[in-house]
Amino acid sequence: MNGNLKMATNYTNRFGHKIQVDSTVGDYYFNKDNNLSLYYKKDFDYTNLIEEDYDIKYESQFAIESFLDFKSGKQGRGKKLKYNFFENSHGSFLYAKSMCQNILEFGVHHPLGIILFKPSMVGLSVEKLQNKGFEILSNDLVAYMYSGTARLRYFYLIGMKTAPAFLQSSGNHNINWGGLHIKNFNQFKEVYLDSVKYNTQLYQEDRFFNRPKHELPDNYKTFYQQTDKFFGMDGDIGGMSYLVCCDMNNEHKVEGWNDEDPIIYKRILKNSFPLKVYIGKCESDKSMGFIDCKKRILNFLYSGNRKINIEFRYINKISDIPKHNDYKGFAFYTDCNVEWDSNILELFYFTHSQKNMIKYNNNVQVINCEFY
């Protein structure tokens, strides 16, 4: 990189959280000649990033398979369980569970990071970018998510329709998906960094997609060295450079791991089957409201060819559920009029060994019967 770069900027924002800004970002990314076009959209419809032939409901199947693998012990225990949580987090049920609950309670930590570009503007075709981690949105529009791809699964499980996003593109590509146009670093600091509620780092990252970075010559291992640019896409070298905003030192993983006790959780989970689903706001277990709700739940039940026993029970008072469940395991409650167009097993992503109840929404609740 340029030997004249200054040291990173560190400061504490008005909420007392640490902000670390790499000098490349502060010194170069917001220069007018850098060609960066950056938009901050708080209500971005992330389904715009999904290719036409992809059904996001596949995320539900993946989530259920991950849960059942954890339940059966396939994700390991002890040190292996912890290793997967930190190093193979996208395949860890416990990690996904911690993220779902954190987002449900506190919102999204940091916006999705998205790069949009037109391949024709850099001498590429969409065919050359297939199977290389890009989302092909049209015959001349491609997206790359560098931060938060797995979060789409968590958003789906929570039922979120939109999420905050940073949309980056080269200015001469003339791509505008809406949001606040951030024109300089002081504005970025004012509208986001000064109010963020997590320790945050902002830095530059390079990605080469024609060949691995370790195969590049030693003196050409950065986008800047090969292009004399700090931001953008270059079709000739098959690389790009972009802005990254994320938690500092993966602190959310440490907090997520410390927030749950895997040993106690697995014991409670073992006591949760056969699974008890309590249905209320109806007259009895013979009423049409009860029967129709049960049918809807079973119609959307997916268990990956693994047998899941479910007992459906009528309940008048939610507070009575732990007693009726013999103070063992997790149980789920639903009003009889809930549509249930999703898999009820997804609710295990909202179970917790140290919480007595998690309100998934106004009509569905997750109860830890052993916490009472």
Secondary structure, DSSP 8 states (H G I E B T S, - for coil): --TT----EEEE-TTS-EEEE-HHIIIIITSGGG-EEEEEEEEE-GGGGS-TT--TTHHHHHHHHHHHHHHHTTT-STHHHHHHHHHSGGG-HHHHHHHHHHHHHH--SS-EEEEEE-GGGGT--GGGGTTTT-EEEETTEEEEEEE-TTHHHHHHHHT-S-EEEEEEEEGGG-----SEEE-SHHHHHHHTGGG-SS-EEEEEEEEESSS-GGGS-GGG-SHHHHHS-SSEEETTTTEEEEEEEEEGGGHHHHHHHHT--HHHHHHHHHTT-SEEEEEESSS-TTSHHHHHHHHHHHHT---TT----EEEEE-S-GGGHHHHTTT-SEEEEEETT----S-GGGGGGG--TT-SEEEEETTEEEEETT--
